Amino acid sequence: MSERHYRHHQGGVFWGLILILFGVLFLLDRIAGLDFGTLIGTYWPVIIIILGLSILVGNGFRRPFGGLFLIAVGALFLLNNFNVFEFLHLRQIFVPLLLIGIGFFMLKNRVGGKN
C-alpha cells in the first residue's frame, strides 16, 4: 500500500470515528437527556483543533502552518467560549481574521517558491 493511500485510509478511519462519536452523543441527547446542544455550543472549537492536529500528523509535521493556524483559531474560539477574552467578541471579527490568515498562507506559499 502506498504512503498516500495509507494516509487517505487513516483519514477515513479518523473521520468515521468522529461521525460515530457524534451519532452516539446525539443518541444520548435523545435517550438520556444529555444536553448535546449546550455541549456542542461550548466545545465545537475542539473540532477545529482536531482538524489542525490531523493535518499536522497527516503531513508528518513537515508543513505545519495550516495545522497550527487551525489549532490557534480553534483555541481562540474555545477560550472565548469560556469567557477568557471577555473584551473580545470573536464571532464579530472571525471573518476578517480568517481572510488575513488565508492571505498570509497564500503569500507564504508564493514567497517560499511553491505554486
PDB file as gemmi writes it, atoms N, CA and C in Angstrom:
CRYST1    1.000    1.000    1.000  90.00  90.00  90.00 P 1                      
ATOM      1  N   MET A   1       0.845  -1.174   0.000  1.00  0.00           N  
ATOM      2  CA  MET A   1       0.000   0.000   0.000  1.00  0.00           C  
ATOM      3  C   MET A   1       0.890   1.237   0.000  1.00  0.00           C  
ATOM      4  N   SER A   2       0.619   2.166  -0.897  1.00  0.00           N  
ATOM      5  CA  SER A   2       1.443   3.373  -0.969  1.00  0.00           C  
ATOM      6  C   SER A   2       1.188   4.264   0.244  1.00  0.00           C  
ATOM      7  N   GLU A   3       2.148   5.160   0.495  1.00  0.00           N  
ATOM      8  CA  GLU A   3       2.025   6.058   1.648  1.00  0.00           C  
ATOM      9  C   GLU A   3       0.800   6.963   1.508  1.00  0.00           C  
ATOM     10  N   ARG A   4       0.556   7.445   0.302  1.00  0.00           N  
ATOM     11  CA  ARG A   4      -0.593   8.327   0.076  1.00  0.00           C  
ATOM     12  C   ARG A   4      -1.901   7.583   0.339  1.00  0.00           C  
ATOM     13  N   HIS A   5      -1.993   6.348  -0.164  1.00  0.00           N  
ATOM     14  CA  HIS A   5      -3.192   5.544   0.043  1.00  0.00           C  
ATOM     15  C   HIS A   5      -3.374   5.258   1.535  1.00  0.00           C  
ATOM     16  N   TYR A   6      -2.269   4.962   2.232  1.00  0.00           N  
ATOM     17  CA  TYR A   6      -2.309   4.667   3.656  1.00  0.00           C  
ATOM     18  C   TYR A   6      -2.809   5.874   4.443  1.00  0.00           C  
ATOM     19  N   ARG A   7      -2.281   7.074   4.141  1.00  0.00           N  
ATOM     20  CA  ARG A   7      -2.726   8.286   4.842  1.00  0.00           C  
ATOM     21  C   ARG A   7      -4.186   8.574   4.560  1.00  0.00           C  
ATOM     22  N   HIS A   8      -4.631   8.370   3.318  1.00  0.00           N  
ATOM     23  CA  HIS A   8      -6.038   8.575   2.967  1.00  0.00           C  
ATOM     24  C   HIS A   8      -6.907   7.604   3.760  1.00  0.00           C  
ATOM     25  N   HIS A   9      -6.465   6.354   3.887  1.00  0.00           N  
ATOM     26  CA  HIS A   9      -7.195   5.344   4.643  1.00  0.00           C  
ATOM     27  C   HIS A   9      -7.287   5.751   6.119  1.00  0.00           C  
ATOM     28  N   GLN A  10      -6.174   6.230   6.684  1.00  0.00           N  
ATOM     29  CA  GLN A  10      -6.174   6.663   8.076  1.00  0.00           C  
ATOM     30  C   GLN A  10      -7.138   7.819   8.291  1.00  0.00           C  
ATOM     31  N   GLY A  11      -7.157   8.775   7.366  1.00  0.00           N  
ATOM     32  CA  GLY A  11      -8.062   9.917   7.477  1.00  0.00           C  
ATOM     33  C   GLY A  11      -9.510   9.478   7.461  1.00  0.00           C  
ATOM     34  N   GLY A  12      -9.831   8.506   6.610  1.00  0.00           N  
ATOM     35  CA  GLY A  12     -11.194   7.996   6.552  1.00  0.00           C  
ATOM     36  C   GLY A  12     -11.602   7.321   7.846  1.00  0.00           C  
ATOM     37  N   VAL A  13     -10.685   6.571   8.431  1.00  0.00           N  
ATOM     38  CA  VAL A  13     -10.958   5.917   9.710  1.00  0.00           C  
ATOM     39  C   VAL A  13     -11.171   6.967  10.796  1.00  0.00           C  
ATOM     40  N   PHE A  14     -10.309   7.972  10.826  1.00  0.00           N  
ATOM     41  CA  PHE A  14     -10.408   9.027  11.836  1.00  0.00           C  
ATOM     42  C   PHE A  14     -11.752   9.733  11.765  1.00  0.00           C  
ATOM     43  N   TRP A  15     -12.131  10.191  10.560  1.00  0.00           N  
ATOM     44  CA  TRP A  15     -13.386  10.929  10.429  1.00  0.00           C  
ATOM     45  C   TRP A  15     -14.595  10.018  10.597  1.00  0.00           C  
ATOM     46  N   GLY A  16     -14.451   8.740  10.262  1.00  0.00           N  
ATOM     47  CA  GLY A  16     -15.526   7.786  10.540  1.00  0.00           C  
ATOM     48  C   GLY A  16     -15.767   7.661  12.036  1.00  0.00           C  
ATOM     49  N   LEU A  17     -14.691   7.600  12.811  1.00  0.00           N  
ATOM     50  CA  LEU A  17     -14.825   7.534  14.267  1.00  0.00           C  
ATOM     51  C   LEU A  17     -15.442   8.812  14.838  1.00  0.00           C  
ATOM     52  N   ILE A  18     -15.084   9.937  14.260  1.00  0.00           N  
ATOM     53  CA  ILE A  18     -15.673  11.212  14.703  1.00  0.00           C  
ATOM     54  C   ILE A  18     -17.183  11.200  14.459  1.00  0.00           C  
ATOM     55  N   LEU A  19     -17.615  10.736  13.292  1.00  0.00           N  
ATOM     56  CA  LEU A  19     -19.053  10.665  12.997  1.00  0.00           C  
ATOM     57  C   LEU A  19     -19.775   9.714  13.951  1.00  0.00           C  
ATOM     58  N   ILE A  20     -19.150   8.578  14.259  1.00  0.00           N  
ATOM     59  CA  ILE A  20     -19.752   7.649  15.218  1.00  0.00           C  
ATOM     60  C   ILE A  20     -19.896   8.315  16.581  1.00  0.00           C  
ATOM     61  N   LEU A  21     -18.868   9.060  17.005  1.00  0.00           N  
ATOM     62  CA  LEU A  21     -18.923   9.769  18.282  1.00  0.00           C  
ATOM     63  C   LEU A  21     -20.095  10.752  18.307  1.00  0.00           C  
ATOM     64  N   PHE A  22     -20.252  11.531  17.229  1.00  0.00           N  
ATOM     65  CA  PHE A  22     -21.361  12.479  17.174  1.00  0.00           C  
ATOM     66  C   PHE A  22     -22.704  11.763  17.186  1.00  0.00           C  
ATOM     67  N   GLY A  23     -22.781  10.640  16.483  1.00  0.00           N  
ATOM     68  CA  GLY A  23     -24.014   9.859  16.495  1.00  0.00           C  
ATOM     69  C   GLY A  23     -24.364   9.370  17.888  1.00  0.00           C  
ATOM     70  N   VAL A  24     -23.359   8.885  18.616  1.00  0.00           N  
ATOM     71  CA  VAL A  24     -23.588   8.418  19.989  1.00  0.00           C  
ATOM     72  C   VAL A  24     -24.038   9.581  20.868  1.00  0.00           C  
ATOM     73  N   LEU A  25     -23.414  10.738  20.715  1.00  0.00           N  
ATOM     74  CA  LEU A  25     -23.800  11.898  21.523  1.00  0.00           C  
ATOM     75  C   LEU A  25     -25.221  12.351  21.205  1.00  0.00           C  
ATOM     76  N   PHE A  26     -25.600  12.366  19.924  1.00  0.00           N  
ATOM     77  CA  PHE A  26     -26.977  12.705  19.560  1.00  0.00           C  
ATOM     78  C   PHE A  26     -27.957  11.691  20.155  1.00  0.00           C  
ATOM     79  N   LEU A  27     -27.592  10.421  20.117  1.00  0.00           N  
ATOM     80  CA  LEU A  27     -28.441   9.376  20.682  1.00  0.00           C  
ATOM     81  C   LEU A  27     -28.604   9.570  22.185  1.00  0.00           C  
ATOM     82  N   LEU A  28     -27.508   9.855  22.887  1.00  0.00           N  
ATOM     83  CA  LEU A  28     -27.587  10.110  24.322  1.00  0.00           C  
ATOM     84  C   LEU A  28     -28.429  11.348  24.618  1.00  0.00           C  
ATOM     85  N   ASP A  29     -28.388  12.318  23.739  1.00  0.00           N  
ATOM     86  CA  ASP A  29     -29.206  13.519  23.888  1.00  0.00           C  
ATOM     87  C   ASP A  29     -30.687  13.156  23.861  1.00  0.00           C  
ATOM     88  N   ARG A  30     -31.041  12.263  22.941  1.00  0.00           N  
ATOM     89  CA  ARG A  30     -32.443  11.864  22.790  1.00  0.00           C  
ATOM     90  C   ARG A  30     -32.894  10.915  23.889  1.00  0.00           C  
ATOM     91  N   ILE A  31     -32.049   9.973  24.264  1.00  0.00           N  
ATOM     92  CA  ILE A  31     -32.448   8.915  25.191  1.00  0.00           C  
ATOM     93  C   ILE A  31     -32.236   9.316  26.651  1.00  0.00           C  
ATOM     94  N   ALA A  32     -31.050   9.814  26.960  1.00  0.00           N  
ATOM     95  CA  ALA A  32     -30.676  10.041  28.362  1.00  0.00           C  
ATOM     96  C   ALA A  32     -30.821  11.492  28.800  1.00  0.00           C  
ATOM     97  N   GLY A  33     -31.215  12.372  27.914  1.00  0.00           N  
ATOM     98  CA  GLY A  33     -31.396  13.760  28.298  1.00  0.00           C  
ATOM     99  C   GLY A  33     -30.112  14.569  28.382  1.00  0.00           C  
ATOM    100  N   LEU A  34     -29.034  14.054  27.790  1.00  0.00           N  
ATOM    101  CA  LEU A  34     -27.784  14.813  27.739  1.00  0.00           C  
ATOM    102  C   LEU A  34     -28.037  16.088  26.937  1.00  0.00           C  
ATOM    103  N   ASP A  35     -27.618  17.211  27.444  1.00  0.00           N  
ATOM    104  CA  ASP A  35     -27.839  18.479  26.743  1.00  0.00           C  
ATOM    105  C   ASP A  35     -26.756  18.663  25.680  1.00  0.00           C  
ATOM    106  N   PHE A  36     -26.926  17.953  24.571  1.00  0.00           N  
ATOM    107  CA  PHE A  36     -25.938  17.958  23.498  1.00  0.00           C  
ATOM    108  C   PHE A  36     -25.806  19.340  22.861  1.00  0.00           C  
ATOM    109  N   GLY A  37     -26.894  20.088  22.773  1.00  0.00           N  
ATOM    110  CA  GLY A  37     -26.841  21.428  22.189  1.00  0.00           C  
ATOM    111  C   GLY A  37     -25.897  22.349  22.947  1.00  0.00           C  
ATOM    112  N   THR A  38     -25.995  22.326  24.259  1.00  0.00           N  
ATOM    113  CA  THR A  38     -25.102  23.142  25.080  1.00  0.00           C  
ATOM    114  C   THR A  38     -23.675  22.631  24.989  1.00  0.00           C  
ATOM    115  N   LEU A  39     -23.540  21.312  24.986  1.00  0.00           N  
ATOM    116  CA  LEU A  39     -22.211  20.711  24.887  1.00  0.00           C  
ATOM    117  C   LEU A  39     -21.527  21.125  23.583  1.00  0.00           C  
ATOM    118  N   ILE A  40     -22.233  20.996  22.467  1.00  0.00           N  
ATOM    119  CA  ILE A  40     -21.667  21.390  21.173  1.00  0.00           C  
ATOM    120  C   ILE A  40     -21.479  22.895  21.104  1.00  0.00           C  
ATOM    121  N   GLY A  41     -22.429  23.649  21.661  1.00  0.00           N  
ATOM    122  CA  GLY A  41     -22.317  25.101  21.653  1.00  0.00           C  
ATOM    123  C   GLY A  41     -21.069  25.605  22.352  1.00  0.00           C  
ATOM    124  N   THR A  42     -20.610  24.855  23.345  1.00  0.00           N  
ATOM    125  CA  THR A  42     -19.418  25.243  24.094  1.00  0.00           C  
ATOM    126  C   THR A  42     -18.140  24.666  23.496  1.00  0.00           C  
ATOM    127  N   TYR A  43     -18.195  23.398  23.108  1.00  0.00           N  
ATOM    128  CA  TYR A  43     -16.970  22.688  22.739  1.00  0.00           C  
ATOM    129  C   TYR A  43     -16.768  22.493  21.233  1.00  0.00           C  
ATOM    130  N   TRP A  44     -17.576  23.127  20.366  1.00  0.00           N  
ATOM    131  CA  TRP A  44     -17.399  22.943  18.923  1.00  0.00           C  
ATOM    132  C   TRP A  44     -16.015  23.334  18.428  1.00  0.00           C  
ATOM    133  N   PRO A  45     -15.306  24.291  19.039  1.00  0.00           N  
ATOM    134  CA  PRO A  45     -13.964  24.619  18.531  1.00  0.00           C  
ATOM    135  C   PRO A  45     -12.969  23.463  18.632  1.00  0.00           C  
ATOM    136  N   VAL A  46     -13.260  22.483  19.473  1.00  0.00           N  
ATOM    137  CA  VAL A  46     -12.372  21.324  19.580  1.00  0.00           C  
ATOM    138  C   VAL A  46     -12.304  20.608  18.233  1.00  0.00           C  
ATOM    139  N   ILE A  47     -13.377  20.654  17.448  1.00  0.00           N  
ATOM    140  CA  ILE A  47     -13.384  20.042  16.116  1.00  0.00           C  
ATOM    141  C   ILE A  47     -12.338  20.703  15.232  1.00  0.00           C  
ATOM    142  N   ILE A  48     -12.225  22.022  15.297  1.00  0.00           N  
ATOM    143  CA  ILE A  48     -11.223  22.754  14.513  1.00  0.00           C  
ATOM    144  C   ILE A  48      -9.817  22.375  14.988  1.00  0.00           C  
ATOM    145  N   ILE A  49      -9.641  22.247  16.304  1.00  0.00           N  
ATOM    146  CA  ILE A  49      -8.345  21.866  16.854  1.00  0.00           C  
ATOM    147  C   ILE A  49      -7.967  20.458  16.396  1.00  0.00           C  
ATOM    148  N   ILE A  50      -8.929  19.542  16.428  1.00  0.00           N  
ATOM    149  CA  ILE A  50      -8.669  18.162  15.986  1.00  0.00           C  
ATOM    150  C   ILE A  50      -8.317  18.141  14.506  1.00  0.00           C  
ATOM    151  N   LEU A  51      -9.011  18.943  13.707  1.00  0.00           N  
ATOM    152  CA  LEU A  51      -8.700  19.030  12.283  1.00  0.00           C  
ATOM    153  C   LEU A  51      -7.268  19.528  12.076  1.00  0.00           C  
ATOM    154  N   GLY A  52      -6.861  20.550  12.834  1.00  0.00           N  
ATOM    155  CA  GLY A  52      -5.493  21.060  12.754  1.00  0.00           C  
ATOM    156  C   GLY A  52      -4.467  20.008  13.136  1.00  0.00           C  
ATOM    157  N   LEU A  53      -4.756  19.266  14.208  1.00  0.00           N  
ATOM    158  CA  LEU A  53      -3.851  18.186  14.614  1.00  0.00           C  
ATOM    159  C   LEU A  53      -3.777  17.100  13.554  1.00  0.00           C  
ATOM    160  N   SER A  54      -4.920  16.797  12.947  1.00  0.00           N  
ATOM    161  CA  SER A  54      -4.966  15.791  11.883  1.00  0.00           C  
ATOM    162  C   SER A  54      -4.106  16.210  10.694  1.00  0.00           C  
ATOM    163  N   ILE A  55      -4.156  17.482  10.342  1.00  0.00           N  
ATOM    164  CA  ILE A  55      -3.337  17.988   9.232  1.00  0.00           C  
ATOM    165  C   ILE A  55      -1.855  17.904   9.586  1.00  0.00           C  
ATOM    166  N   LEU A  56      -1.511  18.297  10.820  1.00  0.00           N  
ATOM    167  CA  LEU A  56      -0.108  18.235  11.249  1.00  0.00           C  
ATOM    168  C   LEU A  56       0.428  16.811  11.193  1.00  0.00           C  
ATOM    169  N   VAL A  57      -0.312  15.880  11.744  1.00  0.00           N  
ATOM    170  CA  VAL A  57       0.132  14.490  11.774  1.00  0.00           C  
ATOM    171  C   VAL A  57       0.120  13.902  10.368  1.00  0.00           C  
ATOM    172  N   GLY A  58      -0.883  14.271   9.574  1.00  0.00           N  
ATOM    173  CA  GLY A  58      -1.022  13.727   8.228  1.00  0.00           C  
ATOM    174  C   GLY A  58       0.150  14.050   7.312  1.00  0.00           C  
ATOM    175  N   ASN A  59       0.736  15.228   7.465  1.00  0.00           N  
ATOM    176  CA  ASN A  59       1.884  15.540   6.612  1.00  0.00           C  
ATOM    177  C   ASN A  59       3.201  15.489   7.391  1.00  0.00           C  
ATOM    178  N   GLY A  60       3.185  14.742   8.500  1.00  0.00           N  
ATOM    179  CA  GLY A  60       4.422  14.482   9.239  1.00  0.00           C  
ATOM    180  C   GLY A  60       5.080  15.722   9.816  1.00  0.00           C  
ATOM    181  N   PHE A  61       4.322  16.746  10.130  1.00  0.00           N  
ATOM    182  CA  PHE A  61       4.825  17.991  10.703  1.00  0.00           C  
ATOM    183  C   PHE A  61       5.808  18.704   9.774  1.00  0.00           C  
ATOM    184  N   ARG A  62       5.779  18.351   8.487  1.00  0.00           N  
ATOM    185  CA  ARG A  62       6.716  18.980   7.541  1.00  0.00           C  
ATOM    186  C   ARG A  62       6.271  20.397   7.169  1.00  0.00           C  
ATOM    187  N   ARG A  63       4.993  20.600   6.961  1.00  0.00           N  
ATOM    188  CA  ARG A  63       4.468  21.928   6.645  1.00  0.00           C  
ATOM    189  C   ARG A  63       3.437  22.282   7.715  1.00  0.00           C  
ATOM    190  N   PRO A  64       3.879  22.851   8.825  1.00  0.00           N  
ATOM    191  CA  PRO A  64       2.994  22.996   9.979  1.00  0.00           C  
ATOM    192  C   PRO A  64       2.047  24.196   9.943  1.00  0.00           C  
ATOM    193  N   PHE A  65       2.205  25.126   8.999  1.00  0.00           N  
ATOM    194  CA  PHE A  65       1.463  26.385   9.079  1.00  0.00           C  
ATOM    195  C   PHE A  65      -0.053  26.179   9.094  1.00  0.00           C  
ATOM    196  N   GLY A  66      -0.584  25.405   8.166  1.00  0.00           N  
ATOM    197  CA  GLY A  66      -2.037  25.214   8.078  1.00  0.00           C  
ATOM    198  C   GLY A  66      -2.607  24.575   9.331  1.00  0.00           C  
ATOM    199  N   GLY A  67      -1.958  23.510   9.805  1.00  0.00           N  
ATOM    200  CA  GLY A  67      -2.428  22.842  11.006  1.00  0.00           C  
ATOM    201  C   GLY A  67      -2.339  23.729  12.235  1.00  0.00           C  
ATOM    202  N   LEU A  68      -1.226  24.433  12.372  1.00  0.00           N  
ATOM    203  CA  LEU A  68      -1.063  25.332  13.519  1.00  0.00           C  
ATOM    204  C   LEU A  68      -2.061  26.487  13.472  1.00  0.00           C  
ATOM    205  N   PHE A  69      -2.362  26.970  12.268  1.00  0.00           N  
ATOM    206  CA  PHE A  69      -3.344  28.048  12.135  1.00  0.00           C  
ATOM    207  C   PHE A  69      -4.710  27.574  12.628  1.00  0.00           C  
ATOM    208  N   LEU A  70      -5.129  26.372  12.206  1.00  0.00           N  
ATOM    209  CA  LEU A  70      -6.417  25.845  12.645  1.00  0.00           C  
ATOM    210  C   LEU A  70      -6.442  25.600  14.153  1.00  0.00           C  
ATOM    211  N   ILE A  71      -5.344  25.110  14.693  1.00  0.00           N  
ATOM    212  CA  ILE A  71      -5.273  24.894  16.142  1.00  0.00           C  
ATOM    213  C   ILE A  71      -5.401  26.221  16.877  1.00  0.00           C  
ATOM    214  N   ALA A  72      -4.730  27.254  16.394  1.00  0.00           N  
ATOM    215  CA  ALA A  72      -4.801  28.574  17.032  1.00  0.00           C  
ATOM    216  C   ALA A  72      -6.211  29.153  16.952  1.00  0.00           C  
ATOM    217  N   VAL A  73      -6.846  29.036  15.792  1.00  0.00           N  
ATOM    218  CA  VAL A  73      -8.218  29.554  15.641  1.00  0.00           C  
ATOM    219  C   VAL A  73      -9.158  28.797  16.576  1.00  0.00           C  
ATOM    220  N   GLY A  74      -9.046  27.467  16.597  1.00  0.00           N  
ATOM    221  CA  GLY A  74      -9.900  26.675  17.487  1.00  0.00           C  
ATOM    222  C   GLY A  74      -9.668  27.019  18.944  1.00  0.00           C  
ATOM    223  N   ALA A  75      -8.406  27.197  19.328  1.00  0.00           N  
ATOM    224  CA  ALA A  75      -8.091  27.543  20.716  1.00  0.00           C  
ATOM    225  C   ALA A  75      -8.667  28.911  21.089  1.00  0.00           C  
ATOM    226  N   LEU A  76      -8.580  29.870  20.176  1.00  0.00           N  
ATOM    227  CA  LEU A  76      -9.153  31.193  20.453  1.00  0.00           C  
ATOM    228  C   LEU A  76     -10.662  31.110  20.657  1.00  0.00           C  
ATOM    229  N   PHE A  77     -11.351  30.362  19.793  1.00  0.00           N  
ATOM    230  CA  PHE A  77     -12.795  30.217  19.952  1.00  0.00           C  
ATOM    231  C   PHE A  77     -13.144  29.489  21.245  1.00  0.00           C  
ATOM    232  N   LEU A  78     -12.378  28.467  21.589  1.00  0.00           N  
ATOM    233  CA  LEU A  78     -12.639  27.723  22.820  1.00  0.00           C  
ATOM    234  C   LEU A  78     -12.432  28.614  24.041  1.00  0.00           C  
ATOM    235  N   LEU A  79     -11.337  29.366  24.063  1.00  0.00           N  
ATOM    236  CA  LEU A  79     -11.093  30.296  25.165  1.00  0.00           C  
ATOM    237  C   LEU A  79     -12.173  31.370  25.232  1.00  0.00           C  
ATOM    238  N   ASN A  80     -12.645  31.799  24.079  1.00  0.00           N  
ATOM    239  CA  ASN A  80     -13.723  32.782  24.039  1.00  0.00           C  
ATOM    240  C   ASN A  80     -15.008  32.199  24.640  1.00  0.00           C  
ATOM    241  N   ASN A  81     -15.280  30.920  24.349  1.00  0.00           N  
ATOM    242  CA  ASN A  81     -16.478  30.281  24.909  1.00  0.00           C  
ATOM    243  C   ASN A  81     -16.416  30.163  26.424  1.00  0.00           C  
ATOM    244  N   PHE A  82     -15.212  30.108  26.981  1.00  0.00           N  
ATOM    245  CA  PHE A  82     -15.042  30.058  28.434  1.00  0.00           C  
ATOM    246  C   PHE A  82     -14.827  31.445  29.025  1.00  0.00           C  
ATOM    247  N   ASN A  83     -15.109  32.488  28.241  1.00  0.00           N  
ATOM    248  CA  ASN A  83     -15.031  33.889  28.669  1.00  0.00           C  
ATOM    249  C   ASN A  83     -13.645  34.295  29.151  1.00  0.00           C  
ATOM    250  N   VAL A  84     -12.614  33.710  28.582  1.00  0.00           N  
ATOM    251  CA  VAL A  84     -11.256  34.133  28.897  1.00  0.00           C  
ATOM    252  C   VAL A  84     -11.004  35.511  28.278  1.00  0.00           C  
ATOM    253  N   PHE A  85     -11.585  35.719  27.090  1.00  0.00           N  
ATOM    254  CA  PHE A  85     -11.465  37.008  26.409  1.00  0.00           C  
ATOM    255  C   PHE A  85     -12.804  37.722  26.480  1.00  0.00           C  
ATOM    256  N   GLU A  86     -13.156  38.230  27.634  1.00  0.00           N  
ATOM    257  CA  GLU A  86     -14.451  38.882  27.782  1.00  0.00           C  
ATOM    258  C   GLU A  86     -14.541  40.152  26.946  1.00  0.00           C  
ATOM    259  N   PHE A  87     -13.446  40.789  26.690  1.00  0.00           N  
ATOM    260  CA  PHE A  87     -13.440  42.024  25.922  1.00  0.00           C  
ATOM    261  C   PHE A  87     -13.512  41.768  24.423  1.00  0.00           C  
ATOM    262  N   LEU A  88     -13.274  40.539  24.014  1.00  0.00           N  
ATOM    263  CA  LEU A  88     -13.164  40.218  22.599  1.00  0.00           C  
ATOM    264  C   LEU A  88     -14.375  39.424  22.143  1.00  0.00           C  
ATOM    265  N   HIS A  89     -15.132  39.986  21.220  1.00  0.00           N  
ATOM    266  CA  HIS A  89     -16.268  39.285  20.638  1.00  0.00           C  
ATOM    267  C   HIS A  89     -15.777  38.613  19.363  1.00  0.00           C  
ATOM    268  N   LEU A  90     -15.259  37.412  19.535  1.00  0.00           N  
ATOM    269  CA  LEU A  90     -14.553  36.717  18.470  1.00  0.00           C  
ATOM    270  C   LEU A  90     -15.415  36.464  17.244  1.00  0.00           C  
ATOM    271  N   ARG A  91     -16.684  36.193  17.445  1.00  0.00           N  
ATOM    272  CA  ARG A  91     -17.552  35.915  16.302  1.00  0.00           C  
ATOM    273  C   ARG A  91     -17.671  37.119  15.375  1.00  0.00           C  
ATOM    274  N   GLN A  92     -17.553  38.311  15.933  1.00  0.00           N  
ATOM    275  CA  GLN A  92     -17.661  39.520  15.117  1.00  0.00           C  
ATOM    276  C   GLN A  92     -16.419  39.758  14.270  1.00  0.00           C  
ATOM    277  N   ILE A  93     -15.279  39.255  14.711  1.00  0.00           N  
ATOM    278  CA  ILE A  93     -14.043  39.506  13.970  1.00  0.00           C  
ATOM    279  C   ILE A  93     -13.503  38.257  13.291  1.00  0.00           C  
ATOM    280  N   PHE A  94     -14.276  37.147  13.304  1.00  0.00           N  
ATOM    281  CA  PHE A  94     -13.788  35.893  12.742  1.00  0.00           C  
ATOM    282  C   PHE A  94     -13.516  35.997  11.249  1.00  0.00           C  
ATOM    283  N   VAL A  95     -14.454  36.543  10.486  1.00  0.00           N  
ATOM    284  CA  VAL A  95     -14.271  36.605   9.029  1.00  0.00           C  
ATOM    285  C   VAL A  95     -13.055  37.452   8.658  1.00  0.00           C  
ATOM    286  N   PRO A  96     -12.870  38.641   9.236  1.00  0.00           N  
ATOM    287  CA  PRO A  96     -11.649  39.383   8.907  1.00  0.00           C  
ATOM    288  C   PRO A  96     -10.376  38.625   9.291  1.00  0.00           C  
ATOM    289  N   LEU A  97     -10.376  37.961  10.457  1.00  0.00           N  
ATOM    290  CA  LEU A  97      -9.197  37.181  10.846  1.00  0.00           C  
ATOM    291  C   LEU A  97      -8.968  36.013   9.894  1.00  0.00           C  
ATOM    292  N   LEU A  98     -10.033  35.389   9.456  1.00  0.00           N  
ATOM    293  CA  LEU A  98      -9.917  34.291   8.507  1.00  0.00           C  
ATOM    294  C   LEU A  98      -9.326  34.777   7.191  1.00  0.00           C  
ATOM    295  N   LEU A  99      -9.797  35.912   6.693  1.00  0.00           N  
ATOM    296  CA  LEU A  99      -9.266  36.470   5.450  1.00  0.00           C  
ATOM    297  C   LEU A  99      -7.781  36.812   5.588  1.00  0.00           C  
ATOM    298  N   ILE A 100      -7.400  37.386   6.720  1.00  0.00           N  
ATOM    299  CA  ILE A 100      -5.995  37.714   6.963  1.00  0.00           C  
ATOM    300  C   ILE A 100      -5.156  36.439   6.979  1.00  0.00           C  
ATOM    301  N   GLY A 101      -5.643  35.414   7.663  1.00  0.00           N  
ATOM    302  CA  GLY A 101      -4.922  34.152   7.734  1.00  0.00           C  
ATOM    303  C   GLY A 101      -4.756  33.503   6.371  1.00  0.00           C  
ATOM    304  N   ILE A 102      -5.814  33.489   5.574  1.00  0.00           N  
ATOM    305  CA  ILE A 102      -5.735  32.920   4.226  1.00  0.00           C  
ATOM    306  C   ILE A 102      -4.762  33.726   3.375  1.00  0.00           C  
ATOM    307  N   GLY A 103      -4.792  35.050   3.521  1.00  0.00           N  
ATOM    308  CA  GLY A 103      -3.865  35.905   2.777  1.00  0.00           C  
ATOM    309  C   GLY A 103      -2.418  35.612   3.129  1.00  0.00           C  
ATOM    310  N   PHE A 104      -2.125  35.470   4.438  1.00  0.00           N  
ATOM    311  CA  PHE A 104      -0.762  35.117   4.855  1.00  0.00           C  
ATOM    312  C   PHE A 104      -0.352  33.762   4.310  1.00  0.00           C  
ATOM    313  N   PHE A 105      -1.276  32.803   4.328  1.00  0.00           N  
ATOM    314  CA  PHE A 105      -0.984  31.467   3.820  1.00  0.00           C  
ATOM    315  C   PHE A 105      -0.649  31.521   2.331  1.00  0.00           C  
ATOM    316  N   MET A 106      -1.423  32.303   1.573  1.00  0.00           N  
ATOM    317  CA  MET A 106      -1.173  32.418   0.132  1.00  0.00           C  
ATOM    318  C   MET A 106       0.170  33.093  -0.133  1.00  0.00           C  
ATOM    319  N   LEU A 107       0.474  34.155   0.618  1.00  0.00           N  
ATOM    320  CA  LEU A 107       1.751  34.841   0.443  1.00  0.00           C  
ATOM    321  C   LEU A 107       2.921  33.945   0.821  1.00  0.00           C  
ATOM    322  N   LYS A 108       2.766  33.206   1.884  1.00  0.00           N  
ATOM    323  CA  LYS A 108       3.824  32.306   2.328  1.00  0.00           C  
ATOM    324  C   LYS A 108       4.136  31.287   1.262  1.00  0.00           C  
ATOM    325  N   ASN A 109       3.128  30.734   0.605  1.00  0.00           N  
ATOM    326  CA  ASN A 109       3.345  29.748  -0.445  1.00  0.00           C  
ATOM    327  C   ASN A 109       3.996  30.381  -1.676  1.00  0.00           C  
ATOM    328  N   ARG A 110       3.621  31.601  -2.024  1.00  0.00           N  
ATOM    329  CA  ARG A 110       4.194  32.257  -3.210  1.00  0.00           C  
ATOM    330  C   ARG A 110       5.615  32.729  -2.955  1.00  0.00           C  
ATOM    331  N   VAL A 111       5.854  33.322  -1.803  1.00  0.00           N  
ATOM    332  CA  VAL A 111       7.176  33.847  -1.498  1.00  0.00           C  
ATOM    333  C   VAL A 111       8.151  32.689  -1.250  1.00  0.00           C  
ATOM    334  N   GLY A 112       7.662  31.603  -0.705  1.00  0.00           N  
ATOM    335  CA  GLY A 112       8.510  30.447  -0.432  1.00  0.00           C  
ATOM    336  C   GLY A 112       8.873  29.660  -1.676  1.00  0.00           C  
ATOM    337  N   GLY A 113       8.335  30.042  -2.842  1.00  0.00           N  
ATOM    338  CA  GLY A 113       8.674  29.390  -4.088  1.00  0.00           C  
ATOM    339  C   GLY A 113       7.752  28.270  -4.482  1.00  0.00           C  
ATOM    340  N   LYS A 114       6.724  27.995  -3.679  1.00  0.00           N  
ATOM    341  CA  LYS A 114       5.769  26.927  -4.011  1.00  0.00           C  
ATOM    342  C   LYS A 114       4.647  27.518  -4.852  1.00  0.00           C  
ATOM    343  N   ASN A 115       4.123  26.758  -5.771  1.00  0.00           N  
ATOM    344  CA  ASN A 115       2.996  27.226  -6.595  1.00  0.00           C  
ATOM    345  C   ASN A 115       1.764  26.474  -6.255  1.00  0.00           C  
TER     346      ASN A 115                                                      
END                                                                             
